[in-house]
Amino acid sequence: MMPARQPTRDGLASLLKTAKVAVWLPWPLPQGWLVSGFAGAGDERSGARGFAVALSGPNPLGGPADLVIVAEEPGVGLGAGLAGLPGPDPGDGFAAGQPHATVRVGSHDAPLWLVESDGAAVFAGEVAGSWLWVLLWPDTAGVMVLEPLQLRDLRDPEQDLDLPFGALSTRLPA
C-alpha cells in the first residue's frame, strides 16, 4: 500500500497519474463534508490498482464522522484492510440477499451489501469489474447511504471540481 497523500490538489494529482481504477468521490459532497486524503495500493510499475478517497464531516445522528470510498481490482485488499477484515475481499456469503444500499454511478444504480465489521458501517459492491467499498465511522453514520450517493470518477478530465479540503484523515494508512 502506498502512504496516504495529503488532501490537496497536488496530493490527488500525484496518485491520479497512476490510477488503474476509478477514483470515486460523492458529488455534490454532503453538506458540511471535506475531502480529507487519498491513498493507493499498488506500485510504480503496475500503478495504483486500488484507490481510497477519504472525507470527514458531520454524522447525521450527531458528532463527527468519516467516510472512505475505495475502488480496487479483485484481490488487492485495500477496502477489506480498511474494514478490518481478514481476507482481501468481502468474504463468504457476500451478496447472498437483497442489497442494503445503492450508489449512483452516471445514470446507473450500483447495489451495495452490508459487510460485517466492528465499529464501522461497511458496504461493498461491484462497478465495472472493480470492487467498490463504502466505509463509514462510526457505524451510525451508515444512515448516509439510505439515499444513494452520486459518485464521480476524479480521473475524468472533463470536470473541474472545486474540492474543499480538510485535515488528513486518520482512517488512511500512514
CORPE-V72038 format. One record per pair of residues at least 24 apart in sequence whose C-alpha atoms are under 6 Angstrom apart, sorted by the first residue. I is the first residue (numbers start at 1). J is the second residue. D is the distance in whole Angstrom. If there is no record, write none. Layout:
BEGIN
i=I j=J d=D
i=I j=J d=D
END
This chain:
BEGIN
i=1 j=41 d=4
i=2 j=40 d=5
i=2 j=41 d=5
i=3 j=173 d=6
i=3 j=174 d=5
i=4 j=38 d=6
i=4 j=39 d=4
i=4 j=172 d=6
i=4 j=173 d=6
i=4 j=174 d=6
i=5 j=37 d=6
i=5 j=38 d=5
i=5 j=39 d=6
i=6 j=37 d=5
i=6 j=168 d=6
i=7 j=36 d=5
i=7 j=37 d=4
i=7 j=165 d=6
i=18 j=47 d=5
i=18 j=48 d=5
i=19 j=48 d=5
i=20 j=48 d=6
i=20 j=49 d=5
i=21 j=49 d=6
i=22 j=71 d=6
i=22 j=153 d=6
i=23 j=153 d=5
i=23 j=154 d=5
i=24 j=151 d=6
i=24 j=152 d=5
i=24 j=153 d=5
i=25 j=151 d=5
i=25 j=152 d=5
i=26 j=149 d=6
i=26 j=150 d=5
i=26 j=151 d=4
i=27 j=150 d=6
i=27 j=151 d=6
i=32 j=57 d=6
i=33 j=57 d=4
i=34 j=164 d=5
i=34 j=165 d=5
i=34 j=166 d=5
i=35 j=165 d=5
i=35 j=166 d=6
i=36 j=166 d=5
i=36 j=167 d=6
i=36 j=168 d=5
i=36 j=169 d=5
i=37 j=168 d=5
i=37 j=169 d=6
i=49 j=73 d=6
i=59 j=141 d=5
i=65 j=137 d=6
i=66 j=136 d=6
i=66 j=137 d=5
i=67 j=135 d=6
i=67 j=136 d=5
i=68 j=135 d=5
i=69 j=133 d=6
i=69 j=134 d=5
i=70 j=132 d=6
i=70 j=133 d=5
i=71 j=131 d=6
i=71 j=132 d=5
i=72 j=130 d=5
i=72 j=131 d=5
i=73 j=130 d=5
i=79 j=133 d=6
i=102 j=148 d=5
i=103 j=148 d=4
i=103 j=149 d=5
i=104 j=150 d=5
i=104 j=151 d=6
i=105 j=151 d=5
END
